[in-house]
């Protein structure tokens, strides 16, 4: 089998309210990999709020795509290594990591289709059902918006809800958390996300004000680059720390694990160099007693979580319009059942490219 073509594009997809209060649209960098035997693989990366999508597309199209044409798509490990070593002066993080991810996801889609198996079974299969947590709670939401969204996810059976804490006054963040916590009335446990906005002392002060809510985790407290600060925060606050959406390789996660800095690892399959590296990160996490809870992309992250014994939760952010995907996994009783379709099981809906294509 040989790769004969890779068709790429950028889709700009509007978001619903209340998410649109913060982010009016997201962008998908899409790569469809064609082979001489007629099997095709769909790969994509999600650029939240559209940031950098055109740069991701350019790097994929001009640097990584030529490295795959004519190759056997079933040699995923070899092709991952080949892409990772294209342009050794460009680290496979950020833009390059997103681009590599899209192609790696597409290659694995071909593998699953050739094996006639969903990917979680290709990788060994631990569970065909994955628990989901409701996610959102953006900074521009009113308290009523927060409560309504939290109750929506609780109504779907989600036993966890995550919100942002972005106000410069930590007391205001605590008030917003308290309002949602009271409204949920024990129906769901909460997490909070700092999104790298504070320093060590600011996080210690903020976390202290949130202790009474028995949060599941405290996410991305400082800049992703500052591994020592992560370790210090984990020692100084009582809430378990989660991080990883802005860490792109197993070596970055090793820095966190060696410092005992996180209890929950959150690689993003569309950033962390695809399924291949996300699986390696998940297995490395298991060796350090860390649970795997991937960032976003629940529709395909479920395969990684379903394949690994330390897979815990997927992040369910209900934003995609009904005409984007052919058939999205539904959240019922707080659980996503992994589709039994071969590969990752996702197909763009008929007309989606024509409707949303921006490049």
For each residue, the residues with C-beta under 8 A, 3 or more apart:
1: 35 36 37 39 72 73 74 114
2: 35 36 70 71 72 73
3: 6 33 34 35 68 69 70 71 72 73
4: 34 35 36 69
5: 33 34 69
6: 3 31 32 33 34 65 68 69 103 106
7: 31 32 34
8: 29 30 31 32 57 60 61 65
9: 29 30 57 353 357 359
10: 27 28 29 30 53 54 57 357 358 359
11: 27 28 30 324 352 353 356 357 358
12: 25 26 27 50 53 356 357 358
13: 25 26 27 28 320 321 324 356
14: 20 24 25 321
15: 19 20 23 24 25 26 319
16: 19 20 319 321
17: 20 21
18: 21 136 138 140 141 145 148 149
19: 15 16 22 23 136 138 317 319
20: 14 15 16 17 23 24
21: 17 18 138 140 141 145
22: 19 138 139 140 141
23: 15 19 20 26 48 49 138
24: 14 15 20
25: 12 13 14 15 49 50
26: 12 13 15 23 46 47 48 49 50 319
27: 10 11 12 13 46 47 50 53 358
28: 10 11 13 44 45 46 47 53 356
29: 8 9 10 44 45 47 53 56 57 60 98 99 102
30: 8 9 10 11 42 43 44 102 348 353
31: 6 7 8 42 43 44 60 65 102 103 106
32: 6 7 8 40 41 42 43 106
33: 3 5 6 40 41 42 43 68 73 103 106 107 109 110
34: 3 4 5 6 7 40
35: 1 2 3 4 38 39 40 73 110
36: 1 2 4
37: 1
38: 35
39: 1 35 73 110 113 114
40: 32 33 34 35 110 113
41: 32 33 73 105 106 107 108 109 110 113 343
42: 30 31 32 33 105 106 109 343 344 346 347 348
43: 30 31 32 33 101 102 103 104 105 106 107 109 274
44: 28 29 30 31 102 105 106 270
45: 28 29 56 98 99 101 102 105 270 271
46: 26 27 28 270 296 297
47: 26 27 28 29 50 51 52 53 56 98
48: 23 26 51 296
49: 23 25 26
50: 12 25 26 27 47 53
51: 47 48
52: 47 55 56 94 95 98
53: 10 12 27 28 29 47 50 56 57 359
54: 10 57 58 359
55: 52 58 59 95
56: 29 45 47 52 53 59 60 95 98 99 102
57: 8 9 10 29 53 54 60 61 99 359
58: 54 55 61 62
59: 55 56 62 63 64 90 95 96 99
60: 8 29 31 56 57 63 64 65 99 102 103
61: 8 57 58 65
62: 58 59 65 66
63: 59 60 66 67 86 87 90 96 99
64: 59 60 67 68 83 86 99 100 103
65: 6 8 31 60 61 62 68 69 103
66: 62 63 69
67: 63 64 71 79 82 83 86
68: 3 6 33 64 65 71 73 79 82 83 103 107
69: 3 4 5 6 65 66
70: 2 3
71: 2 3 67 68 75 79 82
72: 1 2 3 75
73: 1 2 3 33 35 39 41 68 76 79 107 110 111
74: 1 110 111 114
75: 71 72 78 79
76: 73 79 80 104 107 108 111 276
77: 80 81 276
78: 75 81 82
79: 67 68 71 73 75 76 82 83 104 107
80: 76 77 83 84 100 104 107 273 274 276 277
81: 77 78 84 85
82: 67 68 71 78 79 85 86
83: 64 67 68 79 80 86 92 100 103 104
84: 80 81 92 100 273
85: 81 82 88
86: 63 64 67 82 83 90
87: 63 90 96
88: 85
89:
90: 59 63 86 87 96
91: 94 96
92: 83 84 96 97 100 248 249 273
93: 96 97 248 249
94: 52 91 97 98 248
95: 52 55 56 59 98 99
96: 59 63 87 90 91 92 93 99 100
97: 92 93 94 100 101 248 249 271 272 273
98: 29 45 47 52 56 94 95 101 102 270 271
99: 29 45 56 57 59 60 63 64 95 96 102 103
100: 64 80 83 84 92 96 97 103 104 273 274
101: 43 45 97 98 104 105 269 270 271 272 273 274
102: 29 30 31 43 44 45 56 60 98 99 105 106 270 274
103: 6 31 33 43 60 64 65 68 83 99 100 106 107 274
104: 43 76 79 80 83 100 101 107 108 273 274 275 276 277
105: 41 42 43 44 45 101 102 108 109 269 270 274 275 300 344
106: 6 31 32 33 41 42 43 44 102 103 109 110
107: 33 41 43 68 73 76 79 80 103 104 110 111
108: 41 76 104 105 111 112 119 122 274 275 276 343 344
109: 33 41 42 43 105 106 112 113 119 343 344
110: 33 35 39 40 41 73 74 106 107 113 114 343
111: 73 74 76 107 108 114 115 119 122 343
112: 108 109 115 116 117 118 119 122 342 343 344
113: 39 40 41 109 110 116 342 343
114: 1 39 74 110 111
115: 111 112 122 342
116: 112 113 342
117: 112 121 122 342
118: 112 121 122 303 338 339 340 341 342 343 344 345
119: 108 109 111 112 122 123 275 303 307 343 344
120: 123 124 125 126 128 302 303 304 306 307 338
121: 117 118 124 125
122: 108 111 112 115 117 118 119
123: 119 120 279 303 304 307 308
124: 120 121 307
125: 120 121 128 306 307
126: 120 306 307 308 309 311
127: 130 305 306 311
128: 120 125 306 337 338 340
129: 306 335 336 337 338
130: 127 302 305 306 311 313 314 335 336 338
131: 159 312 313 314 334 335 336
132: 158 298 313 314 315 316 331 334 335 336
133: 153 158 159 160 161 162 191 293 313 314 315 316
134: 149 150 152 153 154 156 158 160 161 162 188 316 318
135: 161 162 296 315 316 317
136: 18 19 141 149 162 163 317
137: 141 146 149 150 161 162 163 164 180 193
138: 18 19 21 22 23 141 164
139: 22 164 166 167
140: 18 21 22
141: 18 21 22 136 137 138 145 146 149
142: 145 146
143: 146 147 176 179 180
144: 147 148
145: 18 21 141 142 148 149
146: 137 141 142 143 149 150 163 176 179 180
147: 143 144 150 151 179 180 183
148: 18 144 145 151 152
149: 18 134 136 137 141 145 146 152 153 161
150: 134 137 146 147 153 154 161 163 180 183 184 188
151: 147 148 154 155 183 184
152: 134 148 149 155 156
153: 133 134 149 150 156 158 161 188 316
154: 134 150 151 157 158 161 184 187 188
155: 151 152
156: 134 152 153 331 332 333 334
157: 154 331 332 333 334 335
158: 132 133 134 153 154 161 188 316 331 334
159: 131 133 187 188 189 334
160: 133 134 188 189 190 191 216 313
161: 133 134 135 137 149 150 153 154 158 180 184 188 189 190 191
162: 133 134 135 136 137 190 191 192 193 219 315
163: 136 137 146 150 176 177 180 190 191 192 193
164: 137 138 139 192 193 195
165: 170 173 176 177 192 193 194 206 210
166: 139 173 194 195 197
167: 139 170 172 173 176
168: 172
169: 172 173
170: 165 167 173 174 202 205 206 209
171: 174 175 209
172: 167 168 169 175 176
173: 165 166 167 169 170 176 177 192 206 209 210
174: 170 171 177 178 206 209 210
175: 171 172 178 179
176: 143 146 163 165 167 172 173 179 180
177: 163 165 173 174 180 181 190 192 210 213
178: 174 175 181 182 213
179: 143 146 147 175 176 182 183
180: 137 143 146 147 150 161 163 176 177 183 184 190
181: 177 178 184 190 213
182: 178 179 185
183: 147 150 151 179 180
184: 150 151 154 161 180 181 187 188 190
185: 182
186:
187: 154 159 184
188: 134 150 153 154 158 159 160 161 184
189: 159 160 161 214 215 216
190: 160 161 162 163 177 180 181 184 213 215 216
191: 133 160 161 162 163 215 216 217 218 219 242
192: 162 163 164 165 173 177 210 215 217 218 219
193: 137 162 163 164 165 219 220
194: 165 166 197 198 203 206 218 219 220 221 222
195: 164 166 219 220
196: 220 221 222 223 224 246
197: 166 194
198: 194 202 203 206 221 222
199: 202 203 222 229
200: 203 204 222 229 232 233 236
201: 204 205
202: 170 198 199 205 206
203: 194 198 199 200 206 207 218 221 222 233 237
204: 200 201 207 208 233 236 237
205: 170 201 202 208 209
206: 165 170 173 174 194 198 202 203 209 210
207: 203 204 210 211 218 221 233 237 238 239
208: 204 205 211 237
209: 170 171 173 174 205 206
210: 165 173 174 177 192 206 207 213 215 218 239
211: 207 208 214 238 239
212:
213: 177 178 181 190 210
214: 189 211
215: 189 190 191 192 210 218 239
216: 160 189 190 191 240
217: 191 192 239 240 241 242 263 264
218: 191 192 194 203 207 210 215 221 237 239 240 241 242
219: 162 191 192 193 194 195 241 242 243 266
220: 193 194 195 196 224 242 243 245 246
221: 194 196 198 203 207 218 229 230 233 241 243
222: 194 196 198 199 200 203 226 229 230 233
223: 196 226 229
224: 196 220 243 246 247
225:
226: 222 223 229 230
227: 230 231 255 256 259 261
228: 231 232 259
229: 199 200 221 222 223 226 232 233
230: 221 222 226 227 233 234 241 243 256 259 261 262
231: 227 228 234 235 259 260 261
232: 200 228 229 235 236
233: 200 203 204 207 221 222 229 230 236 237 241 261
234: 230 231 237 241 259 260 261 262
235: 231 232
236: 200 204 232 233
237: 203 204 207 208 218 233 234 241
238: 207 211
239: 207 210 211 215 217 218
240: 216 217 218 262 263 264
241: 217 218 219 221 230 233 234 237 261 262 263 264
242: 191 217 218 219 220 262 263 264 265 266 293
243: 219 220 221 224 230 246 247 256 261 262 264 265 266
244: 247 253 256 262 264 265 266 267 268 272 281 295
245: 220 266 267 268 271 295 296
246: 196 220 224 243 271
247: 224 243 244 252 253 256 267 272
248: 92 93 94 97 252 271 272 273 277
249: 92 93 97 252 253 272 273 277 281
250: 253 254 277 280 281 284
251: 254 255
252: 247 248 249 255 256
253: 244 247 249 250 256 257 265 267 281 284 285
254: 250 251 257 258 284
255: 227 251 252 258 259
256: 227 230 243 244 247 252 253 259 261 262 265
257: 253 254 260 261 262 284 285 287 288 290
258: 254 255
259: 227 228 230 231 234 255 256
260: 231 234 257 288
261: 227 230 231 233 234 241 243 256 257
262: 230 234 240 241 242 243 244 256 257 265 290
263: 217 240 241 242 290 291
264: 217 240 241 242 243 244 290 291 292 293 312
265: 242 243 244 253 256 262 281 282 285 290 291 292 293
266: 219 242 243 244 245 293 294 295 315
267: 244 245 247 253 271 272 277 278 281 282 292 294 295
268: 244 245 271 272 278 294 295 296 297
269: 101 105 272 274 275 278 294 297 300 301 304
270: 44 45 46 98 101 102 105 296 297
271: 45 97 98 101 245 246 248 267 268 295
272: 97 101 244 247 248 249 267 268 269 277 278 281
273: 80 84 92 97 100 101 104 248 249 276 277 278
274: 43 80 100 101 102 103 104 105 108 269 277 278
275: 104 105 108 119 269 278 279 300 303 304
276: 76 77 80 104 108 273 279 280
277: 80 104 248 249 250 267 272 273 274 280 281
278: 267 268 269 272 273 274 275 281 282 294 304
279: 123 275 276 282 283 304 307 308
280: 250 276 277 283 284
281: 244 249 250 253 265 267 272 277 278 284 285 292
282: 265 267 278 279 285 286 292 304 308 310 311
283: 279 280 286 287 308
284: 250 253 254 257 280 281 287 288
285: 253 257 265 281 282 288 290 291 292 310
286: 282 283 289 290 292 308 309 310
287: 257 283 284
288: 257 260 284 285
289: 286
290: 257 262 263 264 265 285 286 310
291: 263 264 265 285 310 311 312
292: 264 265 267 281 282 285 286 304 305 308 310 311 312
293: 133 242 264 265 266 305 312 313 314 315
294: 266 267 268 269 278 297 301 304 305 314 315
295: 244 245 266 267 268 271 301 315
296: 46 48 135 245 268 270 301 315 317
297: 46 268 269 270 294 300 301
298: 132 301 302 314 315 316 317 329 336
299: 302 325 328 329 344 346
300: 105 269 275 297 303 344 345 346
301: 269 294 295 296 297 298 304 305 314 315
302: 120 130 298 299 305 306 314 329 336 338
303: 118 119 120 123 275 300 306 307 338 344
304: 120 123 269 275 278 279 282 292 294 301 307 308 311
305: 127 130 292 293 294 301 302 308 311 312 313 314
306: 120 125 126 127 128 129 130 302 303 311 338
307: 119 120 123 124 125 126 279 303 304 311
308: 123 126 279 282 283 286 292 304 305 311
309: 126 286
310: 282 285 286 290 291 292
311: 126 127 130 282 291 292 304 305 306 307 308
312: 131 264 291 292 293 305
313: 130 131 132 133 160 293 305
314: 130 131 132 133 293 294 298 301 302 305 336
315: 132 133 135 162 266 293 294 295 296 298 301
316: 132 133 134 135 153 158 298 331 336
317: 19 135 136 296 298
318: 134 331
319: 15 16 19 26
320: 13 324 325 328
321: 13 14 16 324
322:
323: 349 351 352 355
324: 11 13 320 321 348 349 352 356
325: 299 320 328 346 347 348 349 352
326: 346 347 348 349 350
327: 339 345 347
328: 299 320 325 346
329: 298 299 302 336 337 338 339 345
330: 336 337
331: 132 156 157 158 316 318 334 335 336
332: 156 157 335 337
333: 156 157
334: 131 132 156 157 158 159 331
335: 129 130 131 132 157 331 332
336: 129 130 131 132 298 302 314 316 329 330 331
337: 128 129 329 330 332
338: 118 120 128 129 130 302 303 306 329 345
339: 118 327 329 345
340: 118 128 345
341: 118 345
342: 112 113 115 116 117 118 345
343: 41 42 108 109 110 111 112 113 118 119
344: 42 105 108 109 112 118 119 299 300 303
345: 118 300 327 329 338 339 340 341 342
346: 42 299 300 325 326 328
347: 42 325 326 327
348: 30 42 324 325 326 352 353
349: 323 324 325 326 352
350: 326
351: 323 354 355
352: 11 323 324 325 348 349 355 356
353: 9 11 30 348 356 357
354: 351 357
355: 323 351 352
356: 11 12 13 28 324 352 353
357: 9 10 11 12 353 354
358: 10 11 12 27
359: 9 10 53 54 57
